[in-house]
């Protein structure tokens, strides 16, 4: 997956671009209790499998894993 695709997935979960430094984009949203939820996504043409796995693991702190799996994994 590309960084742009991953950004689009998280934007659909309500994250907004907060800032960008180089190729790394910082996304942020407010959680249900007002806490800031932050993710950093490298905006590369193709993300390494390990990098994508780490992003998903980080996002699982804020988003249910079954919702993430529907967007990132296929049954194939």
N, C-alpha and C positions, 0 to 999 in steps of 0.2 A: 504494500500500500504506500501511497505517497503521503507526505506530510500534509499536503492540501486536502486529501481525502479524510485523513484523521481529524484535521481541524474542522471540517464540515460535520463530521459525526458528533464531535463534542459541542459544536455550536447548536446542533439540533437538541442537545440536552440542556441548553440555556447558557452555556459558557460564552463569554464575549472576549474579544482580543483586548488585552490590557496594554501590552507593549511588545516590542520586538527588538532584539539585540542580535545583530548578525542574522543568522538563519533560524534562531530560536524564538518562537512565539509564545508569549505568556498569556494563558487564558484564565479568566476568573469569573466566578459567579457567587452569589450569596446563597447560602444554604437555608433550610427552613427556619433555623433559629438565629439567622443573621450572621453566621460565621462565614468568613471568606474561604472559598474553595479555589485552589490554584493548581493549574497543570502547565507544564512546559513541553511544547511539541517542537521538534526540529522540523523545519519546513524544507525537507530534502525531497528530491524526485522519487526516491524509494527508501523506505525505512528498513533497517536491518530487523530480522525477526526478533532478536533479543531486545532491541530498543522498543519495538512495538509491544512486546510482552511486558516490559517494564512500565510503559505508559498505561497499559490496561490494568496492571497491578496497582499502580498509583491511583488511577481513576476509580478503582473498586472501593476506595475509602469513601467515595461520595455517591456512587451509582451502583445499584445492585448488579452482581455479576451476570445474572441471567439476561438483563437488559444489554449489557456490554457484549455478551456472547452472541446475541441476535445480530449485532452490528458488525462484529469482527470475525466470527467463525462461521464456516459453512458446514453442512452435513454431507460432505462429499469426500 
